[in-house]
Amino acid sequence: MIIDDEIAAANVMQLMIERHVPEITDVRIAIKTTEAHSLISRFKPDIVFQDIVMPEKNGFEFLSEVEQINFEIIF
């Protein structure tokens, strides 16, 4: 899963993952933290690529709201 408020950056990250990490087969993108909470609950990602500087909440504030962090985080 990619959490980034900049859609262009998220799309580039998705493209890089798809090209260079074939083991990752399903990439989800969240542009807003509210969206990210929902996606984490539904899809239970193994890895989250988390932007730190975001307009609503920074990456650390967002993660402090996640009930269970059962995934790896890459900032």
N, C-alpha and C positions, 0 to 999 in steps of 0.2 A: 504494500500500500504506500502511496505517496501522498503526503499532506503538504501542500504548498499553495499559497494564495496567488502565485503567478502561474497562470495556465501554461504559458510558453515554457517555463522552466520545468514544470511537471511533465509536459509532453516530451521534452528532450530527455528527461530522466527515464521515462517509460520506454522511449526508443532505445536508449543505451542498455537498459535492462533486457529488453527483448532481443537485442543483437548479441549481447555479451554474456548473458546469464540464462542459458536455455532451461536450467532447472526451475526457474521462476516462470510459471505458466499462466498465472492470472494476476494482472496488475490492476489495482483500483486506484483512482485519483479522487482526492477530496480537496476542494478549493477553500472551503470554510470549515471551521472547527465543529460546527453543529453537524455538518455532513460527515465529518470524520468520526465523530462519536457513533453515529448510526452505522457507518460502514464497518467499524471495528466490532460492534456488537453482532452484526449480521454475518460477516465473513471471517472473523477470527484470523487475522493475518499472522504470518510467521515473522515477517519483517516489516517495519514501518520506516520509511525515509521521511524524516520530519524536518520541515523548515523551522528555523528558530524565530526569525523576525517576521511576524504576521500582524495585520491590522487589528483583528479582534482581540486575540490573546497571543502571547508569544508561545513558542513550542513547549517551554517548561510549564507554563500555566496550564496549557492544554493537557499535558501528560499528568499533571497533579489531579486532574478531574477524572481520569480514566480509572474505573473501579479496580480492574485487574489488568496488569501489564503482563500478558502471556506471550510477548513477542520481543524480538530484538529491535533496537532503535538505532538508526543511523542518522546523525544530524548533518 
